[in-house]
Amino acid sequence: MTAVNDARTPDLSWLDDVTMSDLERNPYATYERLRAEAPLAYVPVLGSYVASTEEVCREVATSAAFEAVITPAGGRTFGHPAIIGVNGDVHADLRGMVEPALQPVEVDRYVEDLVRPIARRYLESFENDGRAELVAQYCEPVSVRSLGDLLGLRDVESDVLRDWFAKLNRSFTNAAMTESGEFANPEGFVEGDRAKAEIQAVVDPLIDHWITHPDDSAISRWLHDGMPPGRTRDREYIYPTVYVYLLGAMQEPGHGIASTLVGLFGEPEQMERVVDDPALIPRAVSEGMRWTSPIWSATARVSTRPVTVAGVDLPAGTPVILSYGSANHDHDRYEAPTRFDIDRPPLPHLAFGAGNHACAGIYYANHVMRIALEELLEAIPNLERDTSSDVEFWGWGFRGPTTLHTVWEV
């Protein structure tokens, strides 16, 4: 689509030069300028309007004039009906399908016994080494193993789960569009397609079993819960949401753990306080999620009628990408937002979204991150970042450190 002409829109011709590589390496510079000049703006490389401030993201996410829609690259990756891009009865059914296992009372029942042994097992593999690359050796493995076991994928190796979400991530964020509205890099979806084929080869036999022998695993419950006796949901119906979980839900706690650690390493006094008082870990996690939101810019809405937002007139059918990572750095909302600060006043951030499509796993994800950090900092209280290696963050749709090298005295 083309941008809507509006006499009130400032000169944003500089956006013509923004590339996906710019957004993936460091979206903050582009979005800081957008927040200042045009909180709602058409970004040509994305072929979509983008909301960049806390106020506009929240308005679009909660407005009755908008409904959920999946980004073009997301739709190409997940297929239909993915839980993040549907509305009405289908959305209600899919939320009703996934939410029982994620309700606080249910999470409280299982999360300690699920996550803490996994965290300890991974710690035991390196805690006497005096060094580790924590993204690959701890943060991501704890995240994917915990959710994999919850879903019922206990026999799928953690490295395979990590490989799946990395491939789906690169496919989902292959978002560059041409002026004619085509994908700029169609080949960028090939590895995502291969990952989905691998997933189906593993999950199809499990579904065959769960149809006749249901158990307490999440995917088994997705098949059966709320269905008439003797019937299950079709696998083709639930697979798009399986892919959503194997990307977004797999990576979010792991990247949240890693980003929180990077933030704490940059503020040694805060790190010392958190090590001395583990009760501060939930506050550190919340700040880490705000500081570098793992789901940075991966959700969208579409206008259902003509509407004016941030001074821009949008006709019905206009998609808007919600950049929650940008909203969480909004100077009008947060003082010194680029600084990691566990003493920041407790304002609700948008790392988990807003409205009726807010992340269903907020409570679960926060506990995974809490437990992982509790175990890590108890086992290695003298943990330090290895300053001989830089920390590089990557990603526009989903964002987190690619590596985190650490050292400690054994």
N, C-alpha and C positions, 0 to 999 in steps of 0.2 A: 504494500500500500504506500501511498505518498503522504507527506505531512499535510495536516490541515492548515490552510492559510489563516493567519490571525494577525491583525494589525498590531496587537498588543505584544506579540512575541518578539523578543530581542533578536539581534543578529546572532544566529547560532551556526553560521557557516563553518566555524572551526570543527563542528562535529563531523563534517564530511571527511576529515582526516583521521578520525578515531578508528582504530583497527581492533579486531578481536585480540590480537597479541597485546595491545595496550591494556585492554580490560583484564586479561588473564594475568599479566605480570603485576600490574598495579592499577586497579580501578579507582583508587582513592583520589588521584589528581583530577581525573575527568569528572568524578561525581562531586567533588568539592566545588568545582566551577559550576556544575549543573545546579547544585543546591542554591548557589548565590545568584545565578542568572535566570534559571528556568526550572523550577522544581518539577514541572511536567514538561518533557521535551521529546521530540521525535529524534531518535538516534539512527542514522541511516544504516550503519553496519548491522544493526539488530532488526531493521525493518519494523520497528515498533516504537510507540511512545514508552517512556521510562519515567517512573516516579522515584524521586531521589531523597525527599525530605521525610522526616517522621510524620509530619502532619498530613502530607499528601498520600504517603503509603497507607497510613491508617484510614484515611478518608475513603480511598478507593477500595481497600480490603473489606471495609464494613458497610459500604454504601449499597442501598437497595437498587441503585442504578447500574450496578455491575454484578456479574456472576463469574465464577471461575472458568478459566480456559487454560489449556496447556500451551506452552510456547511451541512454535513449529518444530524445533529440534527435539523438544521433549515428546511431542506427539509422535514424531518419526521414530524415536527411541523406544517409548513404552507401549505405544498402541492405545487402543480404546477398549474398555473404559478405565483409565488410570484414575485413582482416587483424587489426585490433585487437580484434575481438570474436568470434573463432572459436577452436575448440579441436580436439584430436585430429588426424585425418588431413588435414582441410581446412587447419588451421593449419600443419601440417608442410609441406603442398604449397605454400601461399602463402609461407611463409618460405623454402622451397627455391627458389621462383620469384624472390624479390626479393634474396636474400642474395648470390648470386655476384658481382654488380656492386659490392657493398658490403664485401666482404672486404678486410682491410688490404692484402694483397699486390696485389689488383686496384686498389684506390683509389690506392695508391702509383704504380701504372703510369700513371694518367691525370689525377690531380687537379691537379697543377701546370699542365699544358698546358690543362686545362679552365678552371680558375678564375682564374689570374693574368692572362691576357689580358682576360678579362671585367672584372675589377676595374680594370685599367689603362684600359680603354676608358671606363668610367663616370667615373673620376677625371679623365680628360682633358677631359670635358665641363664641369667646373666648377672645377678646381684653380686657375685664374687669376682666378676671380671674387671671391675673398676672403670668400665666404660660401656656405653651402649648408644645405638642410634634408636631413640625411643619411638619415633613414628612407626618404623617397621618392626621393632622388637617388642613393643608394648602397647602403645596407644591404639593403633589400628587393630592389632590382634585381639586385644581385650574387647574392643567394640564389636568386631565381626563375630568372634566366637560366642559372645553373650547373646547377640541377636540370632545368630545361626542356630544355637541350641534352642532358643525360645521358639523359633519358627518350626523346628523339627528337622534341621539340616545338620544333625550331630555328626554324621559320618563324612561331611564335606570338610576338607582341610581348610584351615584358616587362610593359608596363602591363596587357595582357590577363591574363597570368598572375597579376599582383597583384590584379586585380579579381576573378578567380575565387576566389583563396584568401580574400579579404575577404568575399565573399558566402557561401562555404561556412562560413567562421568564424562569421558571424552566425547562420547556420542551425544549425550544430552546437551553439552555445552558447545557443540559444533554449530553455533548459532548464527554465523555470518551469513547475510543475505545479499543477493544482487539487487540492483535497482528494479529489475523485473519481478522481484519476489520469489526467486528461486534460491535454493541453497548454494552458497558459493563453493562449498567443498562436499559434494555428494559422497565422495569416497570416505569422508570422515565418519560415516555411519557403519562401515563394514565391520569394524571390530566389535561394535555394539551388537550387531546382528549375530556375530559369532558367539558372543557371550550369551545371548538369549538362547541360541541353539544348545549351548553347553548346559545352561540352566534347565531347559526343558528335558534334556537327556537324563539329568539327575533327578529332577522333581517329578516327572511323569510317573515313574514306577512307584514313587512314594505316594502320589495321589491315588494311583490304582489301589494301593494297600489301604490308605486312609478312608477311601470310599466305603469299604466293607469292614474295616477295623479301625474306627476312629479312636484317637487318643487325645491327650491334653495339649499337644503341640499346636502352635498358633495356626499353621496352614490347615491342619485337620479341622480345627474349629471354624476356620473360614469356609470350609466346604459344607459344614453341617449346621452351624448355629443359625437359628431363625428359619430353617427350612422345614417344610412339611415332612412327616415321617416317611422314610424310604427315598427321599430326594436329597440331592446335593447341588451346590452351585456348579456350573460348568467350569472346567479348568480354563477355557478360553476367556471366561468372564473375570476370573481372579488373577490370571497371569500378569496383566498390566500393573496391578497393585503389588504383586510379588516383586516385579522389577523396581517399582518405586521403593520398596523396602530394601531391596538388595543394593540400591544406590544410596538414596537419601538417608534412610534409617541406619544403614551400615556405617556410613562415613561420619555422620554427625557427631556421635559421642567421641569417636577417636580423634577427630580434628578439634573438637572442643577441648579435650584433655590436653592435646599438644599446644594449642593456642594459649590456654591458660598457663601452662608451664613457661612458654616463651614470655608471656606478660610478667609472670613472677620473677623469672630470671633477670628481666630488665629493671626490676624494682627489688633489690636485695633485702631491704628492710621489710617489705611486705612478705617476701618469701620466708624470711626468718620467723615472722609472726605466724604464718600459716603452718610452718613445721612445728612450732611450739604449741600451737593451739589448733588442732584439726577441726574444731567447731567453725573455724573461719573458711573451711574449704568450700561449702556451698556458696558463700559470698564471692570467693575467688572464681568459682565456676561461672556464676552469673555474669561477673565482669568479663571473664574470658569470652563468653558467648557474645556479649555486646561488642567487645573490642575487635574481635575477628569472627564474624558470624559464619558458621560452617555452611549454612544455606544462605548464600550471599545475595543471589539475584536469580532465583530459579522458579519463581511462581508468577502467575499473571492473572489478570482479570480482563473481561471484555464488557464494554458498555452495552446495556440492553435497550437504551433509549438515548436520544440526544441529551447531553449533560455538559455542564461547564465545571471544570476542575482547575484550580490554580490559575484562573483567568483564561484558560484555553477551552474553546468550544469543540467538543468531540461528538461526532455523529454516532448513531447506534452502530454497533458492530466494530468499535475501535478497541484493539487490544492495548493493554498497558502492563508492562513488566514492573513488578514491585521489587525494588532494590533495597531489601531490608538491611543489608550490610552498610549501605550508604546512610539509611535512616538512623542507624545506631551510631553514626558519627556526626549527627546533625548538631552544629554549634548552638542552634536555638533551643536544643533540648538538653545538651550535655556540656558542661564546662570542660575545656581541654579534652575533647573526645578522643584524641589520638593517644592519650596517656592511659596506661593500665592503672587502675586505682580501686582497690577493694574498699576504700572508705568513701567512695562515691555515694551520694544519697540514693536510696533504693527506688529508682524510677523503673517502671516496667519497660523493658526493651522489646524489640521486634525480632529477635533471633529465631523465635518459633512461629512467627507470623501473627496474624490477627484475623478476627472474624470467624465465620463458621468453617473456614478451611485452615485454621491454625493447626499446627502439628498435633496429632493425636497422642504422640509419645513424649510429651514434655516431661511428665513426672518420671517415666521410665528412664529417659535419657539423662536427666539430672542425677538420678541415683547411680547410673552406670559411671558417670564422670566422677561423682563424689567417691564412690568405693574405690575406683582405680587410683585416684590421687591419694586417698587415705593409705592404701596399701603401699604405694610407691614411696611416699614420703616417710612412712614409718620404717620401711625396710632400708631406705637410703636417705637418711635425714641430711646428709652432707652433699646431696646432689648439686652439681654445678653444670652450667652450659660449657661445652668445649669451645672456647672462643677462637680456636684455630680454624674452625669451620663456620661459615656464615649460615644463617637461617633464612631460607627462601620460602616465601609464601607464593602459592599459585592458585589461580582459579577465579572465575567471574560468577558462574552459577553456583558452584560449591567451592569453598575456599578454606585452606589450611596450610600448615607448614609441610613442605615436601620431605624434609629431614629435620631431625633435632639431635645433634650429637652432644653427648653428656659424659662427664667424668666424675669420679668420686674416689676417695681413699678407702680401701678395703681394710 
